[in-house]
Amino acid sequence: MLNLIKKLYNDSRIRYLFFGGLTTLVNLGMFALLKGPCGIDYKISNFFSVAIAICFAFVVNKLYVFQSKSESFADTIHEFIKFVLGRLVTMAVEVGGVPFCVEFLHQPQMIAKLETQVIVTIVNYFISKFLVFKSQKK
């Protein structure tokens, strides 16, 4: 059993699914908290929940998923900028996609949020793997 866990952990795709799931929970949890108890409009809640999830995702992707090592703080900042730029692309999909699903397709807000999360998670993996953390040493 321990060998299976080690084998799964050594696969960056499995690590991405696990930490991507945690990132999704951060995103959905913040969305629910901001629009529910805090009473913030769902569009604004969506924007801030995505921004918080992006910061969380950078840390876990860098440290655990792609295990990227930076030689300097400047290298880390460079990775962060590339990461955020990549995530801004998918953030546009999510920030635009949720209202589209809610207002035009008449879907419940949380269903719309979940649907866009699936698309965004897949695209983000490829952005992170091939554009942001591509220089990692194997």
Buried (B, 14 or more C-beta within 10 A) or exposed (E): EEEEEEEEEEEBEEBBBBBBEBBBEBBBEBBBBBBEEEEBEBEEBBBBBBBBBBBBBBEBBBEBBBBBEBEEEEEBEBBBEBBBEBBEEBBEBBBEBBBBBBEEEEBEBBEBBBBBBEEBBEBBBEBBBEEBBEEBEE
